[in-house]
């Protein structure tokens, strides 16, 4: 005895020119047809490019942190300590 599978909820097409209601056939389907997918591909390309750039910047930041010398860490610690002392003395 198996349970009948539920139909997915109808979604609206992400293409601003279309906005038709459709039942998605695949998980994560955002557009009603390949034609609408091609119409909004520039938006998806921009998002993908932005996320790749963000990952690259995070990777560079991690590598720069690993390259810091003992003196760099000491300088940062002294700056933070001085800020704390100034804030304490002002109050």
Rosetta blueprint (number, residue, H / E / L):
1 X L
2 X L
3 X L
4 X L
5 X L
6 X L
7 X L
8 X L
9 X L
10 X E
11 X E
12 X E
13 X L
14 X L
15 X L
16 X L
17 X L
18 X L
19 X L
20 X L
21 X E
22 X E
23 X E
24 X L
25 X L
26 X L
27 X L
28 X L
29 X L
30 X L
31 X L
32 X L
33 X L
34 X H
35 X H
36 X H
37 X H
38 X H
39 X H
40 X L
41 X H
42 X H
43 X H
44 X H
45 X H
46 X H
47 X H
48 X H
49 X H
50 X H
51 X H
52 X H
53 X H
54 X H
55 X H
56 X H
57 X H
58 X H
59 X H
60 X H
61 X H
62 X H
63 X H
64 X H
65 X H
66 X H
67 X H
68 X L
69 X L
70 X H
71 X H
72 X H
73 X H
74 X H
75 X H
76 X H
77 X H
78 X H
79 X H
80 X H
81 X H
82 X H
83 X H
84 X H
85 X H
86 X H
87 X H
88 X H
89 X H
90 X H
91 X L
